[in-house]
Amino acid sequence: MFKPELFYDFRRLADCSQDAIYHHDIGSGRFLFHNQRFRLLFALDNAAENKTTSDQKVKSIHPEDREQALEALNASLTAGQTEGEAEYRVLHPDGSIRWLHDRWIVLRNPEGQPTAVQGFIRDNTQRRLTELQFIESKQNALIGSYIVQDGKFKYVNPRFVSITGYGEAELIGIDSIALVHEEYREHVRQRAVAMLKNLNLTPYEFCVLDKSGATRWVMETVTSVIYRGRRAVLGYFMDVTKLHEMKDNLSTLGLMVGTISHSLRGCLTGLSASLYTIETGFYRNRPAQIEEGLDDTKLMADRIRKLVLDILYYSKERDLEIETVGVRRFAKEVMVLIEKRIKAADIQFLTDFPDDSGDFAIDPEIIRTALMNILENAMEACIEDNRTIDHWIRFAARVDNARVVFEISDNGIGMDKGQASKIFKLFSSSKGKRGTGIGLFVTRKVILKHGGTISVDSSPNEGTQFRIALPRQQESHSSPE
């Protein structure tokens, strides 16, 4: 039995609700009930429920959102559906806009046909304006920021786009961990979770790969936020690559100063010893001892000279001074510079230069120094070999239409694979305390700057072979890292 007093009690209760409440009859196309909040949101004044039509509601929806709202409603009316929802804006006659979140259930007759829709509408205008203000502030921020929801990027600001090199459209919707270098992914997960749980509030650093594939160091903090009504993660993302480079440079500078100081001290000790040998030889009238001291002095002077040249090439970048030179003539000039010293060490010096080798374009000074560096290393490898064998060094050149290849090989002490893999790294030397680890690093650097390549093949007690390939013509090459 219908009790009017109960209906009016419900109406009074519904009118107190902060949400709009409605009952829409599909057959008549009218709202059989809506509360005061509904009338306010759709600017219906105090229209009677049974006189309010669905068209009046639809016309209040912002033109840009109508199609989307109707599609969501029609989708919920299909067979088997019992509910639906949509977010849309309503446009009031005074030009003001409100953002609404509409959720409803579908009532059906025994045959399954939809007969009515009952729903609640929440006014999200304030939350939406806050989100827009938040996004606007992030758009102009000097630090990268992003929002991740369900593990996917939902928002990125221009600074984040600049750091990663990707476009905004490329980032939205992808897995947020995809940009993180694979070696740091577990580290990032653990630190992010700890920060979200307030277990550790210290910013954490890790590597990302930008669109070009380059590695960049970033510092990150994350916090929980509500984004479009659901929990999400807000991240702040600062590029600290230059800071890491400064740290590396300072560390390298300290290591260089220590290494050079140690090497110079060794050379100066050797000079003192050789001068003492010369002085003693004079006092005791021993020519052989004087000659020995002079040889040691020359050796120490050569080591100091080589060390200084290596430091100059490492510390001061300069443009190549390209000249066209004959391959055979250039190779013979290098041969003359080192030949006497190799033979004086009782090492056989073998050369093989083609007669018809043509020209190539290089910076003669620095390539000459690079080849001399390798030849001097070969000489030292033979001198340090205690085996009773006839030592030799072979210096050869081969040419084709595009390249000039120099090969320098010896049968000295050689290196194992571990040593050979590190010899081109800065401050890595196969000579132990006697080497600075700068020479071959510089050699590789200048060869790469010419657009060439350098490789090494070596085995303990079997000797070493260096292979340097240089293009005949020079193009513009950026300086190697």
C-alpha positions as CSV (number, residue, x, y, z in Angstrom):
1,M,0.0,0.0,0.0
2,F,1.5,3.4,-1.1
3,K,2.2,5.6,1.9
4,P,2.7,9.3,0.8
5,E,4.4,10.2,4.0
6,L,7.2,7.8,3.4
7,F,7.8,9.2,-0.1
8,Y,7.9,12.8,1.2
9,D,10.4,11.7,3.9
10,F,12.6,10.2,1.2
11,R,12.3,13.5,-0.8
12,R,13.4,15.6,2.2
13,L,16.3,13.2,2.8
14,A,17.3,13.3,-0.9
15,D,17.2,17.1,-0.9
16,C,19.8,17.1,1.9
17,S,22.2,15.1,-0.2
18,Q,25.4,16.7,-1.6
19,D,25.0,14.5,-4.6
20,A,22.4,14.8,-7.3
21,I,19.9,11.9,-7.3
22,Y,17.5,11.0,-10.1
23,H,15.2,8.4,-11.5
24,H,14.8,8.5,-15.3
25,D,12.0,6.6,-17.1
26,I,13.2,5.4,-20.4
27,G,9.8,4.8,-22.0
28,S,8.5,8.4,-21.4
29,G,11.9,10.0,-21.6
30,R,11.2,11.9,-18.4
31,F,12.7,12.1,-14.9
32,L,10.1,10.8,-12.5
33,F,12.3,12.0,-9.6
34,H,15.2,14.3,-9.1
35,N,16.4,16.1,-6.0
36,Q,17.2,19.7,-5.4
37,R,20.9,19.2,-6.1
38,F,20.1,17.8,-9.5
39,R,18.0,20.8,-10.4
40,L,20.9,23.1,-9.2
41,L,23.6,21.3,-11.2
42,F,21.5,21.4,-14.5
43,A,20.1,24.9,-13.9
44,L,16.5,23.5,-13.9
45,D,15.2,26.0,-11.3
46,N,12.3,24.2,-9.4
47,A,10.9,22.3,-12.4
48,A,8.6,19.4,-11.5
49,E,10.1,15.9,-11.8
50,N,7.7,14.5,-14.3
51,K,8.1,17.6,-16.6
52,T,11.9,17.4,-16.8
53,T,13.0,15.5,-20.0
54,S,16.2,13.8,-20.8
55,D,16.7,16.3,-23.6
56,Q,16.9,19.1,-21.1
57,K,19.7,17.3,-19.3
58,V,21.5,16.5,-22.5
59,K,21.3,20.1,-23.6
60,S,23.0,21.3,-20.4
61,I,26.0,19.0,-21.1
62,H,28.9,20.8,-22.7
63,P,28.8,20.3,-26.5
64,E,32.3,18.8,-26.5
65,D,31.2,16.1,-24.0
66,R,27.7,15.2,-25.1
67,E,28.7,12.5,-27.5
68,Q,30.9,10.8,-25.0
69,A,28.2,11.0,-22.3
70,L,25.5,9.5,-24.6
71,E,27.8,6.7,-25.7
72,A,28.4,5.7,-22.1
73,L,24.6,5.7,-21.4
74,N,23.8,3.6,-24.5
75,A,26.6,1.2,-23.7
76,S,25.0,0.5,-20.3
77,L,21.6,-0.2,-21.9
78,T,22.9,-3.1,-24.0
79,A,22.0,-6.6,-23.0
80,G,23.7,-7.9,-19.8
81,Q,24.8,-4.4,-18.5
82,T,23.6,-3.3,-15.1
83,E,25.5,0.0,-14.5
84,G,27.5,2.7,-16.1
85,E,29.3,6.0,-15.5
86,A,30.6,9.1,-17.3
87,E,32.5,12.3,-16.6
88,Y,31.3,15.4,-18.4
89,R,31.0,19.1,-18.1
90,V,27.7,21.1,-17.9
91,L,27.5,24.6,-19.3
92,H,25.2,27.0,-17.4
93,P,23.4,29.9,-19.0
94,D,25.7,32.4,-17.2
95,G,28.7,30.7,-18.9
96,S,30.0,28.9,-15.8
97,I,31.1,25.3,-16.1
98,R,30.9,22.5,-13.7
99,W,32.6,19.1,-13.9
100,L,30.3,16.2,-13.0
101,H,30.8,12.5,-12.3
102,D,27.6,10.6,-13.2
103,R,27.1,6.9,-12.0
104,W,23.9,5.0,-12.5
105,I,22.2,1.5,-12.4
106,V,19.9,0.1,-15.1
107,L,16.5,-1.3,-14.1
108,R,15.1,-4.0,-16.4
109,N,11.8,-5.8,-16.8
110,P,11.5,-9.6,-16.5
111,E,12.2,-9.9,-20.2
112,G,15.5,-8.0,-19.7
113,Q,14.5,-4.8,-21.4
114,P,15.8,-1.6,-19.8
115,T,13.0,0.4,-18.2
116,A,14.6,3.0,-16.1
117,V,17.9,4.5,-14.9
118,Q,18.6,5.5,-11.4
119,G,21.8,7.5,-10.6
120,F,23.9,9.7,-8.4
121,I,25.9,12.7,-9.8
122,R,28.8,14.1,-7.9
123,D,30.1,17.7,-8.4
124,N,33.9,17.4,-9.0
125,T,34.4,21.0,-10.0
126,Q,36.6,22.0,-7.1
127,R,38.8,18.9,-7.5
128,R,39.1,19.4,-11.2
129,L,40.1,23.0,-10.9
130,T,42.7,22.0,-8.3
131,E,44.0,19.4,-10.8
132,L,44.2,22.0,-13.6
133,Q,46.0,24.5,-11.3
134,F,48.4,21.7,-10.3
135,I,49.1,20.7,-13.9
136,E,49.5,24.4,-14.9
137,S,52.1,24.9,-12.2
138,K,53.9,21.7,-13.2
139,Q,53.9,22.8,-16.9
140,N,56.0,25.8,-16.0
141,A,58.3,24.1,-13.5
142,L,62.1,23.9,-14.0
143,I,62.2,20.4,-12.6
144,G,60.8,17.3,-14.3
145,S,57.5,15.9,-12.9
146,Y,55.1,13.2,-13.8
147,I,52.0,11.3,-12.6
148,V,51.9,7.5,-12.8
149,Q,48.7,5.6,-12.3
150,D,48.4,1.8,-12.7
151,G,52.1,1.7,-13.6
152,K,51.6,4.0,-16.6
153,F,52.5,7.6,-17.3
154,K,49.3,9.7,-17.1
155,Y,50.9,13.1,-17.1
156,V,54.4,14.5,-17.9
157,N,55.5,18.2,-17.8
158,P,57.7,19.8,-20.5
159,R,60.9,19.5,-18.4
160,F,60.4,15.8,-18.1
161,V,59.9,15.6,-21.9
162,S,63.1,17.6,-22.3
163,I,65.2,15.3,-20.0
164,T,64.0,12.1,-21.6
165,G,64.0,13.3,-25.2
166,Y,60.6,11.6,-25.9
167,G,57.5,13.5,-26.9
168,E,54.5,13.8,-24.5
169,A,52.4,11.5,-26.8
170,E,55.1,8.9,-26.7
171,L,55.3,8.9,-22.9
172,I,51.6,8.9,-21.9
173,G,50.4,5.3,-21.4
174,I,53.8,3.5,-21.4
175,D,55.2,1.6,-18.4
176,S,56.9,4.1,-16.1
177,I,59.8,1.7,-15.4
178,A,60.6,1.4,-19.2
179,L,62.9,4.4,-19.2
180,V,64.9,3.2,-16.2
181,H,68.3,1.5,-17.1
182,E,67.8,-2.2,-16.5
183,E,70.5,-2.3,-13.9
184,Y,68.7,0.1,-11.7
185,R,65.0,-1.0,-12.1
186,E,64.9,-3.1,-8.9
187,H,66.7,-0.3,-7.0
188,V,64.1,2.2,-8.2
189,R,61.2,-0.1,-7.2
190,Q,62.5,-0.6,-3.7
191,R,63.4,3.0,-3.1
192,A,60.1,4.3,-4.5
193,V,58.0,1.9,-2.4
194,A,60.0,2.9,0.7
195,M,59.4,6.6,0.0
196,L,55.7,6.0,-0.6
197,K,55.4,4.2,2.8
198,N,57.4,7.0,4.5
199,L,60.1,4.6,5.4
200,N,62.8,6.6,3.7
201,L,62.4,10.2,2.6
202,T,65.9,10.6,1.0
203,P,65.9,11.3,-2.7
204,Y,67.4,8.5,-4.7
205,E,69.6,8.5,-7.9
206,F,69.6,6.2,-10.8
207,C,70.2,6.0,-14.6
208,V,67.7,6.4,-17.4
209,L,68.1,6.0,-21.1
210,D,66.8,8.9,-23.2
211,K,65.4,8.5,-26.6
212,S,68.8,8.7,-28.3
213,G,70.0,5.8,-26.0
214,A,72.3,8.0,-24.0
215,T,72.6,7.4,-20.3
216,R,71.4,10.2,-18.0
217,W,71.7,10.4,-14.2
218,V,68.5,11.6,-12.4
219,M,67.5,12.3,-8.8
220,E,63.9,11.4,-7.9
221,T,61.3,11.8,-5.1
222,V,57.8,10.3,-5.2
223,T,54.6,10.8,-3.2
224,S,51.1,9.5,-3.2
225,V,48.3,11.8,-4.7
226,I,44.7,11.5,-5.8
227,Y,44.5,12.0,-9.6
228,R,41.0,12.1,-11.2
229,G,39.5,10.5,-8.2
230,R,42.0,7.6,-7.9
231,R,45.3,7.0,-6.1
232,A,48.4,7.8,-8.2
233,V,52.1,8.6,-7.8
234,L,53.5,12.1,-8.3
235,G,57.2,12.1,-9.1
236,Y,59.8,14.9,-9.2
237,F,62.6,14.2,-11.6
238,M,65.9,16.2,-11.6
239,D,68.7,15.7,-14.2
240,V,72.0,15.4,-12.3
241,T,74.1,14.1,-15.1
242,K,76.5,17.2,-15.1
243,L,76.9,16.8,-11.3
244,H,78.0,13.2,-11.8
245,E,80.3,14.2,-14.6
246,M,81.9,16.8,-12.2
247,K,82.3,14.1,-9.6
248,D,83.9,11.8,-12.1
249,N,86.2,14.6,-13.3
250,L,87.3,15.4,-9.8
251,S,88.0,11.8,-9.1
252,T,89.9,11.4,-12.3
253,L,91.9,14.6,-11.6
254,G,92.8,13.2,-8.1
255,L,93.8,9.9,-9.6
256,M,95.8,11.6,-12.4
257,V,97.7,13.8,-9.9
258,G,98.5,10.8,-7.8
259,T,99.6,8.7,-10.7
260,I,101.7,11.4,-12.3
261,S,103.3,12.3,-9.0
262,H,104.3,8.7,-8.5
263,S,105.7,8.4,-12.0
264,L,107.7,11.6,-11.8
265,R,109.1,10.5,-8.4
266,G,110.2,7.3,-10.0
267,C,111.8,9.1,-12.9
268,L,113.5,11.6,-10.6
269,T,114.8,8.8,-8.4
270,G,116.2,7.2,-11.6
271,L,117.8,10.4,-12.6
272,S,119.5,10.8,-9.3
273,A,120.8,7.3,-9.5
274,S,122.1,7.8,-13.0
275,L,123.8,11.1,-12.1
276,Y,125.4,9.4,-9.1
277,T,126.7,6.6,-11.5
278,I,128.2,9.3,-13.9
279,E,129.7,11.2,-11.0
280,T,131.3,8.1,-9.5
281,G,132.6,7.1,-13.0
282,F,134.4,10.5,-13.3
283,Y,136.0,10.3,-9.9
284,R,137.2,6.7,-10.5
285,N,138.0,7.2,-14.1
286,R,135.6,4.4,-15.3
287,P,134.4,5.3,-18.8
288,A,132.0,2.3,-18.9
289,Q,130.3,3.4,-15.8
290,I,129.9,6.9,-17.2
291,E,128.4,5.5,-20.4
292,E,126.0,3.4,-18.3
293,G,124.9,6.5,-16.3
294,L,124.4,8.5,-19.5
295,D,122.2,5.7,-21.0
296,D,120.1,5.7,-17.8
297,T,119.8,9.5,-17.8
298,K,118.6,9.4,-21.5
299,L,116.1,6.7,-20.6
300,M,114.7,8.8,-17.7
301,A,114.6,11.9,-19.8
302,D,112.6,10.0,-22.5
303,R,110.2,8.8,-19.9
304,I,109.6,12.3,-18.6
305,R,109.2,13.6,-22.1
306,K,106.7,11.0,-22.9
307,L,104.8,11.6,-19.7
308,V,104.5,15.3,-20.4
309,L,103.4,14.8,-24.0
310,D,100.7,12.3,-22.9
311,I,99.4,14.8,-20.2
312,L,99.3,17.6,-22.8
313,Y,97.3,15.6,-25.3
314,Y,94.9,14.3,-22.6
315,S,94.3,17.7,-20.9
316,K,94.0,20.0,-23.9
317,E,91.6,19.2,-26.7
318,R,92.6,20.7,-30.0
319,D,91.3,20.6,-33.6
320,L,93.1,18.3,-36.0
321,E,95.6,20.0,-38.3
322,I,95.1,17.8,-41.4
323,E,97.8,17.5,-44.0
324,T,98.1,15.2,-47.0
325,V,101.2,13.0,-46.6
326,G,102.7,10.1,-48.4
327,V,102.1,6.8,-46.6
328,R,105.6,5.3,-47.2
329,R,107.4,8.6,-46.4
330,F,105.5,9.1,-43.2
331,A,106.1,5.5,-42.0
332,K,109.9,5.9,-42.7
333,E,110.0,9.1,-40.7
334,V,108.5,7.3,-37.7
335,M,111.0,4.4,-38.3
336,V,114.0,6.8,-38.2
337,L,112.9,8.3,-34.9
338,I,112.8,5.0,-33.1
339,E,115.2,2.7,-35.0
340,K,118.5,3.6,-33.2
341,R,116.9,3.2,-29.8
342,I,115.5,-0.2,-30.7
343,K,118.7,-1.5,-32.1
344,A,120.7,-0.1,-29.2
345,A,118.5,-2.4,-27.0
346,D,119.7,-5.4,-29.0
347,I,116.3,-5.8,-30.6
348,Q,115.9,-6.6,-34.3
349,F,113.8,-4.0,-36.1
350,L,111.8,-5.2,-39.1
351,T,109.9,-2.9,-41.4
352,D,107.6,-3.5,-44.4
353,F,106.2,-0.5,-46.3
354,P,104.7,-0.8,-49.8
355,D,106.4,1.2,-52.5
356,D,103.2,2.3,-54.3
357,S,101.2,3.3,-51.2
358,G,99.9,6.7,-52.2
359,D,98.8,9.5,-49.8
360,F,96.5,9.9,-46.9
361,A,95.1,12.8,-44.9
362,I,96.1,13.0,-41.2
363,D,97.4,15.2,-38.5
364,P,101.0,14.0,-38.8
365,E,102.2,15.2,-35.4
366,I,99.7,13.4,-33.3
367,I,99.6,10.2,-35.4
368,R,103.4,10.1,-35.3
369,T,103.3,10.4,-31.5
370,A,100.6,7.7,-31.3
371,L,102.7,5.3,-33.4
372,M,105.8,6.1,-31.4
373,N,103.9,5.4,-28.2
374,I,103.1,1.9,-29.4
375,L,106.6,1.3,-30.7
376,E,108.1,2.3,-27.4
377,N,105.7,0.0,-25.6
378,A,106.9,-2.8,-27.9
379,M,110.5,-2.0,-27.1
380,E,109.9,-2.1,-23.3
381,A,108.0,-5.4,-23.7
382,C,111.1,-6.9,-25.3
383,I,113.5,-5.4,-22.8
384,E,111.5,-6.7,-19.9
385,D,111.4,-10.2,-21.3
386,N,113.9,-12.4,-19.4
387,R,113.7,-15.3,-21.9
388,T,116.9,-16.1,-23.8
389,I,115.5,-15.5,-27.3
390,D,116.2,-13.1,-30.1
391,H,113.7,-10.3,-29.7
392,W,112.2,-8.4,-32.6
393,I,109.8,-5.6,-33.4
394,R,108.0,-5.5,-36.8
395,F,106.5,-2.2,-38.1
396,A,104.5,-2.6,-41.3
397,A,102.0,-0.6,-43.4
398,R,99.3,-1.9,-45.7
399,V,97.0,0.1,-47.9
400,D,93.8,-0.2,-50.0
401,N,91.6,2.4,-51.7
402,A,89.9,3.5,-48.5
403,R,92.3,2.8,-45.6
404,V,95.9,2.8,-44.4
405,V,96.6,0.1,-41.8
406,F,99.7,0.1,-39.6
407,E,100.7,-3.1,-37.7
408,I,103.2,-3.0,-34.9
409,S,104.1,-6.4,-33.4
410,D,106.7,-7.9,-31.1
411,N,107.7,-11.1,-29.5
412,G,108.1,-9.7,-26.0
413,I,106.4,-10.7,-22.7
414,G,102.9,-10.2,-24.0
415,M,99.7,-9.8,-22.0
416,D,96.8,-12.0,-20.8
417,K,93.2,-11.3,-22.0
418,G,92.4,-9.4,-18.8
419,Q,95.3,-7.0,-19.3
420,A,94.7,-6.6,-23.0
421,S,91.0,-5.7,-22.4
422,K,92.0,-2.8,-20.2
423,I,95.0,-1.2,-21.8
424,F,93.1,1.6,-23.6
425,K,91.4,2.7,-20.4
426,L,92.6,5.7,-18.6
427,F,95.2,5.0,-15.8
428,S,95.2,1.3,-16.7
429,S,98.7,0.0,-17.4
430,S,100.3,-3.4,-18.0
431,K,103.6,-2.1,-16.7
432,G,102.5,-2.0,-13.1
433,K,104.0,0.9,-11.1
434,R,106.2,2.0,-14.0
435,G,103.3,2.9,-16.3
436,T,101.0,5.9,-16.0
437,G,98.1,4.4,-18.0
438,I,97.8,7.6,-20.0
439,G,99.8,6.8,-23.2
440,L,97.6,4.2,-24.8
441,F,94.4,6.0,-23.7
442,V,95.6,9.1,-25.6
443,T,96.7,7.0,-28.5
444,R,93.3,5.5,-28.9
445,K,91.7,8.9,-28.5
446,V,93.6,10.5,-31.3
447,I,93.1,7.6,-33.6
448,L,89.3,7.6,-33.0
449,K,89.3,11.4,-33.6
450,H,90.7,10.6,-37.1
451,G,87.8,8.2,-37.7
452,G,90.1,5.2,-37.3
453,T,90.2,2.1,-35.2
454,I,92.8,0.4,-33.0
455,S,92.9,-3.2,-31.8
456,V,95.3,-5.4,-29.9
457,D,96.0,-9.1,-29.9
458,S,98.3,-10.5,-27.3
459,S,99.2,-13.6,-25.3
460,P,101.7,-14.1,-22.4
461,N,105.2,-15.0,-23.6
462,E,104.0,-14.9,-27.2
463,G,104.1,-11.2,-27.9
464,T,101.7,-8.5,-28.9
465,Q,100.3,-7.0,-32.2
466,F,98.6,-3.6,-32.5
467,R,96.6,-2.8,-35.6
468,I,95.8,0.8,-36.4
469,A,93.4,1.5,-39.4
470,L,93.1,5.1,-40.6
471,P,90.8,6.4,-43.4
472,R,92.6,7.9,-46.4
473,Q,90.3,11.0,-46.4
474,Q,89.2,12.9,-43.3
475,E,85.6,13.8,-42.5
476,S,84.2,15.7,-39.5
477,H,84.6,13.5,-36.5
478,S,83.4,14.4,-33.0
479,S,85.9,13.9,-30.2
480,P,85.5,10.5,-28.4
481,E,84.4,10.4,-24.9
